[in-house]
Amino acid sequence: MTDFENILYRVEDRKAYVTLNRPEKLNALSIALQDELSQAMWEADNDTGVHCVILSGAGRAFSAGYDLTGSTRDSQETYDKVYRGRVTFDDDTWGMEKAQRARMAIFDMHKPVIGKVHGYCLAGGTDLVLLSDIIIAAEDAVIGFPPVRAMGAPPAHMWLYHGGPQFAKRMLLTGDSISGAEAAQRGLVYDAVPADKLDEEVEALANKMAMIDHELLSANKRIVNLGLEIMGARTLQRLASENDARAHLAPAVQEFGKMSREKGLKAALEWRDNRFGDGRGSAAAQQRKAAAT
């Protein structure tokens, strides 16, 4: 098994634990992390001793989104002259589809994946975890896609299939976030539990799967996912990448990029989000916040 730098991987009692491991960056999704994640998922799928996978994040968050700190290529000048950058619409789509293929291992692999969400699950974090088969969240987790305010659209799209069209629009037309508890009420995640019970709840579910023949688990995961494919789910993922490239042409996205270059990413993010207050998506969330202060 390859040693990973950005994730933790272990197998115990017929369960594979795949943990995003960039806690100092709130598990921001770099290209390297996503490539390693794909390798780990296919390793677990190929290992007949594994019956299910638990996908989680180390530290304070599941994932706060994609890594926006830029490339780590050895020679950016050479790269830009030879390979695709993000110069054209087609370049942009091509690059996002490439990254998406790594994430789609979660959906395409035969064995079930349980998404375990705590802390922040934002932007790319949702692109990742919403591909899981069953998601259990901490009640106080924060889930949303704030980049729709000034950076584009989700380059993956399972919002429609989990939450329905009106809920998907409610989230993606505002960039607001909701708690894990609200996400469970809306069907975006299967269940939400107190944060100190999250480990116990996920382990209990995984332990049941571990007692079932992995080929039966595969059969019953795949029939549901094939049904989603018949409803267009997999095609919609490819279209989501193209739609994000389209969204990148919006003037607000150009303004965000300019501000990020001139004043820094922190200033650009403040410009994107501060006018929305704390960005929580419902009156109930605001009431809970007020009651706690």
N, C-alpha and C positions, 0 to 999 in steps of 0.2 A: 504494500500500500504506500502510495506517495505521501511524503511528509508535507503537510499543508502549513502555510504561513498565515493565512487569513481566516481559517476556520479551525474548529476542533472536531475530531471525528473519533468515535469509539463505539464498540458494539458490546452489549451486555444483555444477557437474558433475552435473546432474540430481538432486541431493539437496537437500532442504530441511532446514535445521538449526533446530530449535525448542528454545531453551534457557531453562529457568526462571531468572529473573535477579533474585532477592532474596537474594544470598549472605550478607548481613549477618544475615538471619533464617533461614538454612539453607533458603531457598526455601519458606518457609511459604506455603501455598496460600490467598491471599486471594480474595474473590469477584472482584475486579478482575483478578487474575492468571488465574483460570479462564476468565473471559470473553475475555480476550485470547488465551489458549491456543486456545479454540474458534475464534476468528476466524482465527488463524494456520493451524490445521489445515485449515479449509475453503479458505483461500487456496491452500495447497499442493495441495489436492485439485483445485482449479479450474485450476491452472497446468499447462498441457500440457507444460511444460518440466521438471516435477518428476516423478520416478518413485517416490521413497520419501522418508520423513521419519525423521530421527534425533531422538529426544526425550531431552534430558539436563538436567542441573542445573549451574548455575555454582557455583564455590567448592568447599566441603568436602563437599557432600552433594547427592544427587538432590533429596530433599525430606524434611524432618523431620515433615511432617504439615500439618494445616490451621492457618491463622492463628487463634489464640485470643485475640488482643489486642482484639477488639471492632470495632464499626462505625465507619466514617468518614463517615457520612451528615451532611449539613450541618445538619439539624434533626431530631434523634432524637425530640423531643417530638411534632412534627408527624407524623413517620413512624409512630410508635406509635399515634397516634390515627386514622390513615387506612388504613394498610396492615397486612398481617399481620406479627405478631412471632413469638414462639414460645410463645404463651399456651396454645393448645390442641393436642391431638394432631394435628388436621387442619392447623393452621398449621405445625407442626413438619414434618410430612410434605411439605407443599406447598413449603416453603423448601428442603428437602433435594433434592426432585425437580427444582426449578429449577436448583440448582447442578449436579446430576447431568447434566442435559441438555447443559451446557457440556462436561463431561468425555467424554460419550458420542460426541463428534465423532471421537475416536480409533478407536472401534469401528465407527462408522457410515460414515466416509469410505471411499472406494473404494481409495485407495492404501495400501500397507503402511507401518506405523510400527514402527521398531526402538526399543525402550526401552533406554537406556544407563544403568546404575545404578552409582553409586559412593557411598561414604560412607553416610550414613543414608538409608534409604527406609522411613519409618515412617508408620503411620496413613494419612492422606490421600495420602501419597506412593505407598502400595500401591494405593489406590483408582484412582489415575491410571495408574501404569505397568502394572498387570495388565490394562488394556484394550489394551495394545500387542499387535502381532501376533507379535513375537519379542523376547524380553528377554535381554540379555547383561549380566552383572553382574561387578563386581570380586569376587575371591574373599573379600576382607575387608569387603565391604559388609555393613551391618546392616539386616535386613529383618524387619518385624513390625508388629503392631497393638496396642501397649500400652494404648490407651484402653479396650479391652474389660474392663479390670480395675475401672473405676469411672466410665466416661463414656458408655457406650452400646455399640453394635454397628457394624460397618462399614456406611456408607450406600451402599456398592457391594459387589458380591460375585462376584468371579471366582475366589476361593480354591478353591471346589469343583471348578471346571472345570480348573484348572491342577494342583492337587495331590491331588484325590480327597477323599472324605468324612472319612476318619480323620485325614489330615494337616490338613485345614481345621479340624477340631474340636480337634486338638492345639494349633494356634496360637491359635484364637479362644476356647478355654476356659482359657487361661493368660495370654495377652498376652505370651508369651515372644517373643524375636527369634532369628533364625538368621543365619548368615553367607551371603554370596553362594554360596560353595562348597557349603554344605548345601542351599541353595535349588535349585541345579542338580541335586544328587543326588535331590531329591524331585520334580523336574519343575515347580517353581514358576517357574523361569526356564529358558530353553533351555540356557544355558551360562554358566560362570564362568571367568574368566581372571585372572592376576595383574594388580594395579591398573595397573602400568606398561605392560601390553599391551592394556588395554581399548580405547583409541582405535584401535589397529591392527586389532583383531578386528572392531570395529563397522564401521570403514571398509571392510574387506575384504568383509563381507557386503553392505553398502550398494552397493558398487561392482558387485557381481554383479547386484543388482536394477536398477542404473542402465543395464545393458546390455540389459535386456528391455523390450519394448514395454509402456508403462504400462497399456494396455488389457488385456493379458494378465495383468499383475500384479493388476489390479483384479478380473478374472474369477476368478483363483485365490484371492485373499483372500476374496472375497465368498462363494464356495461353501463355504469352511470356516466362515465366520461365520454363514452361513445355516443350516448344520448345527448350530452352537451354539444358534442361535435356536430351531430345531426341538426341541432338548433343553431349551429354556426359559431360556437364558442372559439374553436381553434382558428378559424378564418378571421374572426374578429380580432384576435390578438395581432395577426399580421397587419390588419387594417389599422389597428391602434398605433402601430409604429409609423405608418404613413400619415395618419391623422396628426400625430405629434409633430412630424416634419412640417405639415401644413400650418399648424399652430405656431411654429417657430417663426413664421413669416409675419406675424402680427406686430404692429408698431410697439406695443407694450413690451414684447419680448426683446426687441432691439434696444429699447430704453433700459431695460433691466441689465442687458449685457454691457451697454455703455457705462452705466453707473458702477457695475461690478469692476470693470476695468479701471475706471478713473478714481473711484472712492473706496473700492474694496468690497468683498462679498458681504461682509456684515452690514455695511451701509445699504447695499442693494436689498438685502433680505428685510431690513427694517423698513425701507421704502415700500416693499411689497406688502408687508403684513401689519404694520403698526396701526393703520387706519381702521382695521377690522377688529380692534380690541383684542380679547384673548382668543377669538376665533372659534369658540365652542359653538356647536351647531344647533342648540335647542334652548328654549326657555328653561327647561328642567335643569340643564347643565348650569345655566347662569344662577338659578335659585340655589343649587347645591353649593356653588362657589360663594355666594353671598352668605349663606348660612354658616360656612366654615370660617369666615373672616370676622 
